[in-house]
Amino acid sequence: MRRVRRFAALAAGLALLSACKKAPVAGQGGGEAPIVDIPQTVVSEAPGTTPMKDRVAVIGLLNKRNGLSRDLVMKPGQAFRVKDVIVRLRACETTAPWEAQKLTGAFVQVFIRDTHGDFRRRFSGWLYKETPSLNVVEHPVYDVWVKSCAMTHPEAGASTVRAGSAASSRSSAPNSAPSPRSPAPAPATPSAPQPSPPTADANTAT
């Protein structure tokens, strides 16, 4: 029984180690920073919606010390390294056109090199373009924010009923002329009274 438990624990540890891999870093050579990659959950999307892997986000990066900023164009799952900072995009989303509140958000992870040369995660969460104060990257040197997320939505929601659809379905039916009323049945004529059967007195001769 103990061997079975030890084997189960060992298998779980190996599975955890196999899930950890280095994040792809673009635009900078030499020494990739080890980053734990958490597998994304596949969520079913409505027909007409851009798949998550095909969306394109623009993330702004600012160095507060020298005032230099740049736009990072990436897809979910990609990461960019700029000197001592790594910005990774996990997901991006925009609200549908028919929704009242317009939001553009991106799930971003920020890793910054410390004084020992190791990259430490300093931020992991959603950033919103319209409400940047809702969640911010708190760091004395770097600032990260969302600029855009390119994706498409279906023309209407699943529960949306197009105006005029019911009327058009009714109007598409052939307009048949009302059939004339059939004449009312004639009143039944009263039948002649039936003669009553003869009685015994009527059969008696007088």
WOSUL-V213912 format. One record per pair of residues at least 6 apart in sequence whose C-alpha atoms are under 7 Angstrom apart, sorted by the first residue. I is the first residue (numbers start at 0). GAP is how many residues later the second one is. Records with the same first field share a line. If there is no record, write none. Layout:
BEGIN
I->GAP / GAP
END
This chain:
BEGIN
18->18
19->16 / 17
20->14 / 15 / 16
21->12 / 13 / 14
22->11 / 12 / 14
23->54 / 55
24->7 / 54 / 55 / 56
25->53 / 54 / 55
26->53 / 54
27->53 / 54
32->86
46->107
47->105 / 106
48->103 / 104 / 105
49->101 / 102 / 103
51->24 / 39
52->22 / 23
53->21
54->20 / 94 / 95 / 96
55->17 / 18 / 19 / 93 / 94
56->16 / 17 / 18 / 35 / 91 / 92 / 93
57->13 / 14 / 15 / 16 / 88 / 89 / 90 / 91
58->12 / 13 / 14 / 85 / 86 / 87 / 88
59->10 / 11 / 12 / 84 / 85 / 86 / 87
60->8 / 9 / 10 / 82 / 83 / 84
61->6 / 7 / 8 / 80 / 81 / 82
62->6 / 78 / 79 / 80
63->77 / 78
64->76
74->14
75->13 / 14 / 15
76->12 / 13
77->10 / 11
78->7 / 8 / 9 / 10
79->6 / 7 / 8
80->6
83->28 / 29
84->26 / 27 / 28
85->24 / 25 / 26
86->22 / 23 / 24
87->20 / 21 / 22
88->18 / 19 / 20
89->17 / 18
90->15 / 16
91->13 / 14 / 15 / 57
92->11 / 12 / 13 / 56
93->9 / 10 / 11 / 55
94->7 / 8 / 9
95->57
102->25 / 26 / 27
103->24 / 25 / 26 / 44 / 45
104->21 / 22 / 23 / 24 / 41
105->20 / 21 / 22 / 40
106->18 / 19 / 20
107->16 / 17 / 18
108->14 / 15 / 16
109->11 / 12 / 13 / 14
110->8 / 9 / 10 / 11
111->7 / 8 / 9 / 10
112->6 / 7
113->6
122->14
126->8 / 9 / 18 / 19
127->18
128->17 / 18
136->6 / 7
END
